[in-house]
């Protein structure tokens, strides 16, 4: 990824990379379901028979109902994972001039703005090998004390840009 020069920063827009977030979250969901299925087969291998089938037979519950219930639970799990990733679309940070505009919310997008001087600290956490990360802002003088945007591409560089912009704004305010 090519980075612009840091001499003059006019505007910084930070938002999640939704495609990679979908891939990562669905991958986690698939691994979780596969681990559960593996655990069931491991129990079946160790016991010699399927103890779950015997339990349901003893209770008088047809195995078809159990299978349908398991498929429904897995489908609901994937739908919840999909919508939780979809909710990331409302999270964004826009640094422009001396103002920070931020958006957040799961189902309803809330947009607010505050002066850049209210940003106390900028942290980031990168996860590799995806080169994605979380950017965490700590604020003062606002309702929200912490803002977190997940799945940001090149989070370390973006956090550096934000810190640079804050320093530039502070030096301009000291000059005036």
C-alpha positions as CSV (number, residue, x, y, z in Angstrom):
1,X,0.0,0.0,0.0
2,X,1.4,3.4,-1.0
3,X,1.2,6.1,1.7
4,X,0.8,9.8,1.0
5,X,3.4,12.2,2.4
6,X,3.0,13.4,6.0
7,X,3.9,17.0,5.3
8,X,0.3,18.2,5.1
9,X,-2.7,16.2,6.2
10,X,-6.0,17.5,5.0
11,X,-8.4,14.8,5.8
12,X,-8.3,11.3,7.2
13,X,-11.1,8.8,6.8
14,X,-11.0,5.6,8.8
15,X,-13.6,2.8,8.4
16,X,-13.6,-1.0,8.6
17,X,-12.6,-3.2,5.6
18,X,-15.9,-5.1,5.4
19,X,-14.9,-7.7,2.9
20,X,-12.0,-8.9,5.0
21,X,-14.1,-8.6,8.1
22,X,-16.7,-11.0,6.5
23,X,-14.0,-13.4,5.5
24,X,-12.4,-13.5,9.0
25,X,-15.7,-13.7,10.9
26,X,-17.2,-16.4,8.7
27,X,-13.9,-18.3,8.9
28,X,-14.2,-18.2,12.7
29,X,-17.8,-19.4,12.5
30,X,-16.8,-22.3,10.2
31,X,-13.9,-23.3,12.4
32,X,-16.3,-23.2,15.5
33,X,-18.9,-25.4,13.8
34,X,-16.2,-27.8,12.6
35,X,-14.7,-28.0,16.1
36,X,-18.1,-28.9,17.5
37,X,-18.7,-31.6,14.8
38,X,-15.1,-32.9,15.5
39,X,-15.9,-33.1,19.2
40,X,-19.1,-35.1,18.5
41,X,-17.2,-37.6,16.2
42,X,-14.4,-37.9,18.8
43,X,-16.9,-38.8,21.5
44,X,-18.4,-41.3,19.1
45,X,-15.0,-42.8,18.4
46,X,-14.0,-43.1,22.0
47,X,-17.3,-44.5,23.2
48,X,-17.7,-46.9,20.2
49,X,-21.3,-45.9,19.5
50,X,-23.1,-42.6,19.2
51,X,-24.3,-41.9,22.7
52,X,-26.3,-38.9,21.5
53,X,-28.5,-41.1,19.4
54,X,-29.1,-43.5,22.3
55,X,-30.0,-40.6,24.6
56,X,-32.6,-39.2,22.1
57,X,-34.0,-42.7,21.4
58,X,-34.4,-43.2,25.1
59,X,-36.3,-39.9,25.4
60,X,-38.5,-40.8,22.4
61,X,-37.3,-37.9,20.3
62,X,-36.9,-38.7,16.6
63,X,-33.4,-38.2,15.3
64,X,-34.8,-36.2,12.3
65,X,-36.1,-33.5,14.7
66,X,-32.7,-33.4,16.4
67,X,-30.9,-33.0,13.0
68,X,-33.3,-30.2,12.0
69,X,-32.8,-28.4,15.3
70,X,-29.0,-28.7,14.9
71,X,-29.1,-27.3,11.3
72,X,-31.4,-24.5,12.5
73,X,-29.0,-23.6,15.3
74,X,-26.0,-23.6,12.9
75,X,-28.0,-21.4,10.4
76,X,-28.9,-18.9,13.2
77,X,-25.3,-18.8,14.3
78,X,-24.2,-17.9,10.7
79,X,-26.9,-15.3,10.4
80,X,-25.9,-13.7,13.7
81,X,-22.3,-13.6,12.5
82,X,-23.3,-12.1,9.2
83,X,-25.4,-9.3,10.8
84,X,-22.8,-8.6,13.5
85,X,-20.3,-8.0,10.7
86,X,-22.8,-6.0,8.8
87,X,-23.2,-3.7,11.7
88,X,-19.6,-2.5,11.2
89,X,-20.8,-0.3,8.3
90,X,-21.9,2.4,10.7
91,X,-18.5,2.8,12.4
92,X,-16.2,5.5,11.0
93,X,-13.9,8.3,11.9
94,X,-13.3,11.4,9.8
95,X,-10.6,13.9,10.8
96,X,-11.0,17.1,8.8
97,X,-9.4,20.5,9.7
98,X,-9.8,20.7,13.5
99,X,-12.8,18.5,13.8
100,X,-13.4,14.8,14.4
101,X,-16.6,13.4,13.0
102,X,-17.4,9.9,14.3
103,X,-20.2,7.5,13.5
104,X,-21.2,4.5,15.6
105,X,-24.2,2.2,16.3
106,X,-25.2,-1.3,15.6
107,X,-28.5,-0.8,13.8
108,X,-29.0,3.0,13.8
109,X,-26.1,5.2,12.8
110,X,-25.3,8.0,15.1
111,X,-23.0,10.7,13.9
112,X,-21.4,13.3,16.2
113,X,-18.5,15.7,15.9
114,X,-16.0,17.1,18.4
115,X,-12.8,19.2,18.2
116,X,-9.6,17.2,17.6
117,X,-8.3,18.6,20.9
118,X,-10.7,16.3,22.8
119,X,-8.7,13.3,21.6
120,X,-6.5,12.2,24.5
121,X,-4.9,9.1,23.2
122,X,-4.7,7.0,20.0
123,X,-4.0,3.3,20.3
124,X,-4.1,0.5,17.8
125,X,-3.9,-3.3,17.8
126,X,-2.9,-5.1,14.7
127,X,-3.7,-8.7,14.0
128,X,-1.6,-10.5,11.4
129,X,-1.3,-11.8,8.8
130,X,-4.4,-9.9,7.6
131,X,-2.7,-6.5,8.1
132,X,-5.9,-5.3,9.8
133,X,-6.3,-3.9,13.2
134,X,-8.4,-1.9,15.7
135,X,-8.0,1.8,16.2
136,X,-9.0,3.0,19.7
137,X,-9.5,6.7,20.5
138,X,-9.8,7.9,24.1
139,X,-11.8,11.2,24.3
140,X,-12.5,13.8,26.9
141,X,-15.4,16.2,27.1
142,X,-17.7,13.9,25.1
143,X,-20.4,11.4,26.0
144,X,-18.3,8.6,24.5
145,X,-15.0,8.2,26.4
146,X,-13.7,5.5,24.0
147,X,-14.2,5.0,20.3
148,X,-13.1,1.7,18.6
149,X,-13.1,1.0,14.9
150,X,-12.3,-2.7,14.1
151,X,-10.9,-4.3,11.0
152,X,-9.1,-1.1,9.8
153,X,-6.5,-1.8,7.1
154,X,-3.0,-0.8,8.1
155,X,-4.1,0.3,11.5
156,X,-0.6,1.2,12.7
157,X,0.0,3.6,9.9
158,X,-3.5,5.1,10.3
159,X,-2.9,5.6,14.0
160,X,0.4,7.3,13.2
161,X,-1.4,9.7,10.8
162,X,-4.0,10.6,13.5
163,X,-1.2,11.3,16.0
164,X,0.6,13.4,13.4
165,X,-2.6,15.4,12.6
166,X,-3.2,16.0,16.3
167,X,0.3,17.3,16.8
168,X,-0.1,19.5,13.7
169,X,-3.3,20.9,15.1
170,X,-1.8,21.5,18.5
171,X,1.2,23.3,17.0
172,X,-1.1,25.5,14.9
173,X,-3.1,26.4,18.0
174,X,0.0,27.3,20.0
175,X,1.1,29.6,17.1
176,X,-2.2,31.6,17.2
